Structures are given as structure tokens and as C-alpha cells.
Amino acid sequence: MKTLVSEFPFSVSVTEQVWITLQDGTRLAARMWLPLSASQQPVPAILEYIPYRKRDGTRTRDEPMHGYFAGHGYAVLRVDMRGSGESEGQLADEYLLQEQEDALEVIDWISQQAWCSGAVGMMGKSWGGFNCLQLAARRPPALKAIITVCSTDDRYNDDIHYKGGCLLNDNLWWGGIMLAYQSRPQDPELVGDSAYQQWLARLENMPFFPALWMEHPLKDAYWKHGSVGEDWQAIQCPVLAVGGWADAYSNAIFRLMDNLDVPRRAIIGPWAHIYPQDGTPQPAIGFLQEAVSWWDHWLKQVNNEAMDGPRVQVWLNDSQRPGSQRPQATGEWIAIDSDTQDATTDQRLYLQPKTLSTAPAVKDNWQLICTPQNHGLFAGEWMGAGVLGESPCDQRMDDGLAESYDSTPLEQSLSIYGFTRFSVQLSSDKPAAMLYVRLSDVAPDGASTRVTHGWMNLNHLQGQHKSVALTPGENVTVELKLDGIAWRFAAGHRLRISLATTFWPMIWPMAEQATLRVNLASAVLHLPVCNRVDAIAGPNPQPKTAADTPLTLLSPGRVDRELHYDVVNDSWQSVTNGVGGVFGEGVYRFDDINTTVDHSLRRQLTVHNQDPLSAHYLLTQSMKIGREGWWTETDITLEMRSDLTHLIISGEMQVQHNGEAVFSRTWHRRIAR
């Protein structure tokens, strides 16, 4: 449980709206927390720069976090990006060059204010974590250090659009959410009489977000832009990278720590896609205290312990029961003080019929793999958001649909850290196919807990920059990397590798149902086994924040998750229904600005087991926001289907203002696979 701190070293004022005027005349809106003494004694500044609306979007998390930093002697600015929130202009896409250019101006503006010492730090989670890294690579003189949380260095392979060259179904989910977020109007209390017309212009110019990203199925210049892994040396300021195993963005932390050549530290906990002071699965940590220590060291030149201890503090998961609800993780904090490869030894295991062996096979043994479309129904969410029900269920049902290979029971515990790799020789009977690989921890009673997984579009064997059709029947070699993890298999447990050709509803199906012919004698699993396990106390264990923003819960929310099987048609339907809150947060009112927020979303994904072209995705949303005399409602419907050559996506948006229809829009796109 977090502690609310009421007394700080510095008294703080909060300014609801600060305008930052850019060189082209566009005004960006900011909310500012400022120590009262800063006018006499200038302080360093911290910037968070995202499109999620500082007024009524991220207010719940901003107040306790940024108030805490300000109370410890920092000016904090939470800036809405161009075309979002109350900021002027249009938001055309993610991570554009314009976004970076604006941020460079913002950082320079902050550093020149009378209340600022000239030193600026930048922090953020998700989108804000991405652009922290991107801005660090631009090297603005005033930017002295960053904290990047739940982010990536590789926008193609480790973001919400594609993974392993396959289209993630969360691409449509996130694109739909961005449409809803961007449909919210500017608040006339801050913007004035022009707010209504600015809002209509924003609606009229809004891009069809999910289609933007689907138009780039290969790792082209679009994705390389903003991927700092393309040039590690561009980053020259200190970096603190933070993530969690229940999130989808922890892979980048390994690469950042191994490749950056700057002062750097990392914390990887068990958490989902949330700041660690609110971390779940528990244990949460005193992240804000850790952050203040980091800022004090790099922005105030305080000689403290920020750079003491190991390079990476990581949560080592212990074997644990599978379950969709995992409020508490089991394990311990350990230290990693070298590059990932130096901290581990490659241990090889080999596939033989139904077994995972320490000895390679002596002769070729070919296995056919063709999983039904519903393999993956029990995988949970691609990205955990801290909502109960999103964790992977017992994998035995999915394991049964795949081809699985088990080790003998372990005589002693086995700890791994980093990326497990899998290589194999295979052929396909179709020109397009994918290979999915899952590593699970199997308890003595048979319960199967997913440890990590990975997959590959086999048309990308010659590189992700081009798609090359497979020649049916021709043998190819596949080398696949599973997601990074730190995990300790208990003595008496078994390791299980499962191979499949589908993964629904996480991945959109290939055009045809392929059968892979796999040579087990060539199949090798490379485990990154820890050379040593050094247990440590870990980060500060007591979460502390400033006071929460005044809020009234008007209606509790919930997230329902259901699976339905149509026996007659052999089809499965996966339904996720966020009622009164996409993440179960409920319908609530920000009392100090008298603004009510009500956002609901329903996902329905259906597929027939033997027909990948039957896949159908229906997403419906309702976004309501406002107060008496200023109330907007947006209803959005998105659908996705496919044929042999194209992905087909359509959408409709209906917007009301004070009960009257003011805007409507439809989209229909056919996008080549």
C-alpha cells in the first residue's frame, strides 16, 4: 500500500494552464507544478510530454507523481503534444519528426525560464518513454538525464503494431482507443470561445490510426525513425530504464543496458504497463524515491547512491501457479552487473519425439505441425495493463493443440535471465506461414505456466525489410528469439517447449492454413542460464506519492472476459468488455475541474478453426466527457476482416455535443498483406 505524503521540503503551487508558444506560432498547453521558492532559487525541471490530455486524461496519475517531484525541489511540466488535449495544431501520427522538433523547443523554453536552473530531465511511460529516448538521441544541451518507463528501442518488433513480422490484433485496439482519445474536445474553460471550432477541425483532420500502421508491414524507414537502436551512440545523457515482466516492453531494457555507452541503470519488476509506485502484480516499489535520487544526482549534482549498486535490479520470478488473475508475484530481487551475455551461460536442449533432451538426436526425425486457428485462446493479453484477468491461464489447453516437448523433472532449480533462443530446420506446404514457440514451467501436477514465448513470420527469413514467399517443400533454417525473462524453475518441475502455426486472438492469421514439416534432429533450444544468482534487497520497497487528485467514483467499472464455442460451426469467439472504463477504472468525476469521464470498450474476435479467412474483429467504443452545458459523446465502431491478398478494415464515428449530432465519419480501407 502506498503512503500519501502531506509534508515536503518545498511548498508547491500548481498552475492549471501554461501556454508554450512555438516558433511557428502554435501554442502547446502545459500543467505546471512549481516550488514556491523557485522565483528566488531556480530549480531543475522535469518534462513529461505525451498526447493523453493533462487536463482530464492523465490527471489521476499526474497529481500524486508530479506533486511529489515538485515537493522535492523540481519544476514539473506535463505538456500536451501538438494536436492533443488543449494544445493547438493537429496530431498526424505517432513519433513524427514534428513531435521531436516541438519537444526540442519546449526543452529550450523550459531551460530559459527564470524559475529554472537550466537543467532539464525528461521522463515518461509508454509513448512518453519512447520520446524520452528519441529526444535524448537529439542531444538538446539542457537535457541532462532521462527516465524511460515501459518503452522500446525498436518500434517495429517491440511495439503494439507488429511482432516477429506478424500483425498484432492490439493494433486495431490501440488505433481505436486513439480515435476515442482524440475525439475529446478542448476545454473552453482553458481555451476560450475558439475551443468548439478547434475541436471540429481536429475531428475533421483526424487520421485513421490503425490503417496508418497497417500500411507498413515491413521494417522500413517508417519504423526505423524513432527507433534509437538504429544508432546507440546518438544517446549521450544518463538513462534510467524501467519496466515489468507483465508488460510487453521489457525486451528493450536488455538492449539498452548492453548497448548504451552512457551512465545507465535499470529496474525490471513483475509489473504490467504502469508506473511502479502503483505496480501490479505486487510488489510495487518506492519508484518516486528512486526517481528523486536519480534526478538529484544528475540535475542537482548531489553525490548520492543513485549510481551505486548493480547495473540492473531485476525481479527473478519463481515457479508459480498459472492463472488469469495474478495480483502478487513470487520471487526475489537479484543483481545483474554485466552485459546480458556475460551474466549467463548457453545451455542447449534438444527436441526428440515428445521430449526435451540434453542429448541431440542421432538421426533426422520429421514432425508435421498444423495447429487449429484457436491455438492461443488462453494466452492472456499481449500487454498487461494491471487489470485482473489479463495474465496467461493454465497453458495445458493451448499446449494440447500445439506440438509439445517436455524435459525430465529438474533435479535442482534452474534460473534463466535474458533471451531464450530456438533454431530449427523446416519446410512449409504454403508460401506463407508463421512459427510460434512457447516455453512453459510444468508443475508436478501438470499445471503449465507460460514463462516466455516468441514467433516469426517465415516470409521474413531474409530480413524484416522484405517479404519473400516460401517455396513449398523447400527446407529453410529458422532462428527465433523469445521474449526476455528472469525465471527460476523449481526442482521437480519440467520445462516444456510448444510449437504452433497459429496464435489467436493475439495475432491476425496468415492467409492460408499452413502445415510445417519440422526436423526435430535440427531443433535446439538455447537457455540463458544464470552464472550466479545474487539476491539483493532491491529498490526502495515503500511506495510514496503526493496527495491524489480530488475524484468521485460515480459508477464502478469492470472488465469481463469470456470465451464462447460454437459447436455446430467449430468456431470460437473471444470477448473482452470494459464497462465504465477500458481498464476497469469506472465512471468518475474530477471534482476540482467538475469533469466527468466515461469510456467503455468491447472487443469481439471470432474465428473458425479450419479457416483463417473467417477471422473477424469487431470493436465498439463509447467515450463520454464533460460537465453540465459542455458534454460530448463519441461512438466508434471498427471492423476487420481479410482475404487472401488484403486486410480489410472499416470504421464509423458519430459525435454529439450537448445531445446534438455535430460530426460523423466513415472509413473503409483495403491494405495489401
N, C-alpha and C positions, 0 to 999 in steps of 0.2 A: 504494500500500500504506500502511495506516495505521500510525502509530507508537504503541506502548504506553508510556505514561509511568508510571514507577515512583516518581518523587520529585516532591512537590508542595510549594507554600509552606505548606500546612496539613496536619497529620496528621488522619486521619478515623476515626470509629467508625461502624459500620453496625448499626442496630437492626432486627432482622427483623420485629418486630411492635410497632406503636404503636396504641393504641386512641384514637379521637377520638369522644367522646360528644356527640351532637346534642341539641337541646332536647327532642325527642320521645322521648329515651332510646335511639334507635338508635345502635349503635356502628359507625363506619367504621374499616376496617383500613388501616394505612399502613406502609410501609417507609421508614426514615429514614437518610440519610447526614448526619453532623454533624461539623464541625471540633471537635477535642478542646478547643480554646481558647474555644469559644463560651460556655461557662459563665461565663467571666471577661470575655470580649469578645464581646458578642452580634453576630450576623451577619445579613444579609438572608437570606430564604428563597425557594426556588423550588418551586412546586407543579406536579405533573403528576397529572391527575385523570381516570381512564379506567376502563372496566369489564373490562379484559383480564387481570386477575389478576397482581398484583405478585409473588406467591409463585412461580408456575411458568408464567406466561404470557409476560410481557414481561421476565423476568429477564435474558435474554440481552442485550438492548439496554440495560436499565436500569443494570446494573453498570458498564459502561465509560463511559456518558454521565454518570450522576448522580454516580458516584465522581469523575469529572473536575471537575464543578462544585464538589463539596464540597472537593476538594483545592485549589480556588482561593478558598475562603473563603465558601461558601454552605451553609446548611442546605437539604437537598433532601428533599421528601416526595413519595413516589409512593403516591397514595391510590386504593384500590379504591372505586368508586362504590357507593351503596346497592344491595344485592341482587346484587353481583358479588364474586368472589374470596372472601375471608374476611369481608367486610362484611355486616352484618345487613340484614334487610329484603328487599324484592322489587324487581326491575328490570322495570318495566312497558313501557318503550319507550325510544326514543332522545330525548334533548334535552328531557325533560319539565321543567316548571317546578320540580318537586320536586328534580330534579338541580341546578338553579341555586341553589335555596334552600339545599340541603345545602352546596354549594360556598361560598356566602357565609359560612356558619357555619364552615367549615373554614378559610377565609382569615382570618377574625377570630380563630379559635382559635390559628392559627399565629402571628399578629402579636403575641399576648399572652404567648407563651412566653418564659421567662427567657433562653433562648438566641437569641432573635430580636430584631433591631434595630427591628422594627416595619414594615420594608419587605418587601413580598412581590411576587415576579414569578410569572407563570404561563406555562407552555409546554405544547405537545403537538402531536402529529401525528394527522391524520385526526379521529377523534372528539374527541381532546384538543385539536386545533387549532380545531375548531368551538366547543367550550365555552370556550376562551380568549377568543374574540371575544364570545361570549354573556355571559361574566362581566364582560368589560371594559365591555360596554354596561350592566351593572347598577351599575357605579361603586362597588365597595366601597372605603372610604377607604384601606385598607392596600395595595391593588393598584396598583403604581406603573408597571408595564410588562408587555407580553406578547410572546411569540414564537409565532406560529401557523404551522404547517407542514402543507402538503397539506390545506387546508380550504376552506370556502366561505362566502360571504355570502348564498347563495341555495339553500336546501335543496331546492327543487323542481326547478330547472333544472340544478344542478351538484352533484348527489349521486348515490348508487348506485341510486336507485329509478326516477326519470323523467328524461328529457332531451328537450327540444323537445316535451313533451307525450306522448311515447311511452314505454311501459313497457320499461325495460332488463331483459334477462334476468339480469343480475347481481343484481337484486332478490331472486330466488329463491336464488341462490348465497350472497349475504350473509346472507339470512334463515336459510338452513340452517346456515351457519357460526355464527351467533349461538346457534342452538339447541344446537349441539355445545359451544360455549364455555360456555354457561350450564348445561349438563348436568354439568359437572365439580364434584366435591364440595369442601366446605370441608375444610381440612387439620386433622385432630384434634390434631396437634402444636401448633397455634396456637389453635384454638377450644376444644378440650377435648371432654368427653363429649357435649355437645349438638350436635356437628358433624353427626352422622348424621341426626338429626331435622330440623335446619335444612336440610340438603340435600334431604330428601324433600319438605319444604314448598316449597322453591324449584322443584323439578321439577313439583310439583302446580300451582303458580301461574304457571308459565312461559307467556307469551303465544306465539301462533303468529305469529312475527315477520313473515314475508313477506306474510301476509294483512293485517296491520295497515296496511302501507304501500300495498298494492293497493287498499284501501278509500278512498283519497284520490287519484283520478286527475286531479283539477284542483288548481290552485294556490289552495287555500283557507286558512283560518286555521291549520289543522294545520301546513302548510309555512311559513307566514309567521312563526309562532312560532319563535324561534331563528335566523331569517334576519336578520342585522344590517344587510343592505342595505335593510331596510324603514325604518331610521332611523339614518343615518350619524352624526348629531350625538350620539347616545347614547354613543358611544365617546369618552372624553376622555383616555385614557392613551396613551403611545407604543406603536407597533406595528411589529414586525419580521415581515414576511410572507415565507415561503419556500416554493418549490415547484419542480416539474420538468416538462419538456415530455413525458416518457414517462408522466407521471401524468395523471389525469383532473380534477385540481383546480387547475389553473393559471389558469383564467379569472378567479377571484376576485381574484387579485393585481392585475390591471389595475384592477379596480373599487375595490379598497381604496386603491390609491395615488392614483387620480383623485378619490375622493370623501371620504376621511377628511380632517379638518381638525385633525390632531394631528401631532407629530413622528413620522415614519414612514420606513421603508426597506424594500427588497425585494431578494431574491436569487432568480432563476429560472435553474436549471441544466438539464442534459439528463436529469435523473434520473427514476426511477419513484417509486412511492409508499413511499419510505423516507427515513430521516434522511440528510442529505447527507454526513456523515462516512463513510457506507457506500454512497454514491451510485453507482448504475449506471443507464444507461450512464455510463462514466467520461468526464470526470474527476470524482472525488469531491473534496470540499474540506475544509479545516480548519474545519468548522462549529462545533465546540465552542469553538475560539478566538474565532470571530466572536461566538458567543453570550456568552462571558465578557466580551468587550469591551462588548457591549450591556448586560449586567447591571451591570457595573462603572459604566457611565455613568449609568444610571437608578436603580439600587438603592444604589450607594455614592457617587454624585455625583463620580465620577472624571472629570476633564477629559481625555478621550482622543479617539480618532479615530472613535468609533462613528457619529457623525453627519456626518463628513466625506465627501467624495466624492459620487457621483451618488445620486439617489433610488432608482434601480433598477439593479442589476448583473445583466445578462441574458446568457445564452448564445445567441449568434447561430449557428444551425445552418447549416452549409454543405451544398450539394448532396451527397448520399451515396447509396451503393448501397442498394436495398431488401433486406430480409432479416429473417426472423423472429428471428434472433439478432443483437443489436446490443450487444456489450459495451462498445464505445468509440464515442463521438460525435465528429464532426468539426465544427470551428467555432472561435469565439473569444468572449471576453467583451467586451461593449460597454456603454457608459453611456447611460442614459436619464434625463434630469434635468428632465423636464417631464411634463405630462399626456399621455396616450397620443395624443390627437388632435393636440396641438401638435407632437408629435415626428414626425408623418407627414403625407404629402400623399395625398389620394384620387386614385388613378389608375384610370380606368374602361376596362374591356374589354367587348366586346360579342359576343354569340353569333350566329354565322351558320352555315349548314349545315356541320357537322363542323369548323368553325374558330372560333377565339377572336381577335377582330379589334380593332384600335384605332379602327375606324370603325363607327358604328352602321349597322344595316340600313336600307335606304330604303323597304322595304315589309314588310307582315306576312308571316311565314313560319311556319306551324304544324307542329309536330313531335309525333308520338304517342310517349309513353313508358310502357312497361309491362314492368318487369323481372321475371324469374323470382324465385321465393322465395329461391333460393340466392345471390342477389347479396349479397356481404359476407363470404363464407367465408374470404377471405384478409386480413381486416381486423385480425387480432390481437385482443388484449384491450381492453375498454373502459378498464380501469385497469391500467397496468403495475405489477407488484409486484417487479421486479428479477429475474424468472425468465427464463432463456433460452427462446426460442420464442414469446414473447408479443407481439413487435413486428409491425407490419404487413408482410406479404410483398410481393413484387412485385405491383403492382396491375393488371397487364395483363389478368389473367383477369377480375377484377371490372370493370375498365374496358370489357372486351368485352361484358359483359352490360348495362352502362349505356349511355346516350347520351353520347358524349364529344366534346369540342370542344377543339382544340389551337391554341395560338398558333404563330407562326413562331419559329424559333430566335432566342434573345436575342443581340443584338449585343454587349451588355455585361452584367455581373452586375446582379441586381436584388434588393434587400433589403427585406423587409417586417417590420413589427412591429405587433402588435395584432390586431384582429378584421377579417377579410375578410368582406364582406357581399355578398349576392346577392339581386336582385329580379327578378321575372318575373310576367307575366300568364298565367293558365292556367285550364283547366276540368277537371272530373273527370266520369267516367261513373258514379261511385258516390258515395253520400252521405258516405262516409268514405275518406280517403286520406292518405298522407304523401309528402313530398318530401325526398329525400336529395341533398346536394350535396357533392362531394369535389374538393379542389384538390390536384393532383399535380405533381411535378417529373419531367419526362420527359427522360432522358439521350439523347445522340445514337444510342445503340444500341437505344433503345426501352424500356429499363428504367424502370418507373414507381414512384416513391416518394411515398407519401401525405404531404402537408405538413400539411393540416388538413381538417376536414370538419364538417358540421352537418346537422341535419334538423328537420322540423317536422310535427306533427300538424295537418293542414289544417282540422280541426274547431275549432282554437283561433285562427282568424284574427281573431276579435272579442275576443280576450283569453284568457289561460290560466285565468281564473276560471270560464269556462263553455264547454260544448261545443255547437257549432252545426253541424248537418248541412249539408253542401254540397248545393246544388241541381244535380243532374246537368246538364251542358251550360252552366251559367252561368259566365261569366268572373269571376275574382277576382284580386286582386293579392297576391302573396306577397313578404314581405321577411324574409330569413333571415340569421342571423349565424352564421358558422363559428367554431370554437374559436380562441382567441388563440394566436399563434405568433410566433417570430422566426426568419426563414429567409432565406437568401441563395441565390437561383437562379444557377447558374453560367452564364457566357457560353456560347452554343451549345446550352443546354438549352431546352426548351419548357415552357410552362405548359399544364396540361390541367384542364378542368372536366368532371366527370362527373355526370349527373343520373340518379336512380333512384327507384323507388317502393317498394323493399324494402331491408332491411338485416339479414339473418340470418347468424349467430345472435346478434347484439348486441341486436336489438330484437324484441319479440314482434310477429308480423304483424298487420296490420289484418284486420278480419273478412272482407272481400272483396278480390279482386284487382282493383285499380282501374287504369284507363288515364287518364293525364293528357294533355291536349292543350295544348301549350306554345307560346306565341307567341315565337319566337326574336327577333323585332324588338324585343320589350319587355325582353329579358333583359339585365341589366347586372351585371357583376362589379366590385365596388369593392375595390381593393387598397390597404392602408395602407402606402404606400412610404416608407421612412425618408428623412427630410430630410438626414440625415448619419449616418455610421457612425463612432463614436468608440471605437476599440479601447482597452481598459484591461487592466491586469494581472489584475483580477478579485479574488474573495475569496481568503483565505488558501489556498494550494494544497496544504498538507500536513495530511492528516487525523491528528489525535492523539486518543487516548482513555486512560482509566484501564484497568487490567487487566480482561480478560474474566472472566466468572463461570466457576468450575470446571465443566467439562462433558465428558462422554464420549459420542462418537458411537457408538451401538450398531449402527446399520444405515444405510447411505447412502440418501438419498431421491432421487427423480427425478420430473419432470413430463413425461408423454408427451402428445403432441398429434397427433391423427390425423383425417383426413377419409376417409369411405367413400361411394362412389357405387353405388346400386342401379340398374343399367342397365334392368332389366325394369320397375321401378316409377317410374323417374325421380325418385328421392329421394336426399337427402344426409343423412349423419349426421356430426356433429362431436363428437369425444370428447376430453375433457381428463381425464387421470388422474394425480392427485398421489399417488404411492405412498410411504408412510413420510414424510409431510409434505405439507401442502396446497401449500406453496411450495417443495417440494424440499429442505426442511431436514433430513430424515431422522428416524430414531428416536434419541432422545438421553436421557441421564440428567444431571440437575443433581446433581453429586457432593456438594456441601455440604449439600443437604437430602435426598439419596437419593431423588429423584423422577424417574420415567421418563415421557416424553411420546411418544405415538404417534398421529398424526392423519392419516388418509388420506381423500381425497375424489375421487369420479368424477362427471363431468358428461357427459351424453349428450343431444344435441339433434338431433332428426330433423324433416325437413320434405319434403313432396312439392312439386316445382317449381311445379305449377299449382294447388295447393290450400292456401291459408293456414290453413284449419281442420284440416289434417293435422299442424300443429306439435305436437310432443311433447317435453317436457323431463323427464328422469329424473336425479335427483341422489341419490347414495348416499354415506354417510359412516360412518367408524368413528373414535371417539375413545376412546383408552385412556390412563389416567394413574394413577400411584400408586407403591407400593412393596410389599414383602412384608408381608402382613397388612392392607393397605389398597390395594385395586386395583379400579378401576371401568372398565367398558366400556360404551360407548353406541353403538348402531347406529341410524342415521337414514336413512329413505328419503322423498324428496319427489317428487311428480309434478305436472306442469302441462299442461293442455290448454285448449281453448276452443271455443265455438260462436259463432253469430252475435251473441249478446247478452251472453254471460258468459265470464269467465275461471274455470277450474275447477282448484282446487289441493287436493291431498291430501297427507297425511304420516303417518308412523308412527315412533315412537321406542321402542326397547327398551333398558333399562338393567340392568346386572348389577353387583353388589358382591361381590367375592371369589368370583366364579363362580356366584352365585345371582341369579336374576331378582328385582328389587326394584321395578321400575316399568315401566309401558307406557302409551302414549298414542297415539291416532289423531286425525287432523284431516280434515275434508272441508268445503270452502267453495266456494260459487258466488258470484262477485263481479261485479257489473254492469260492463261495459266503460266 
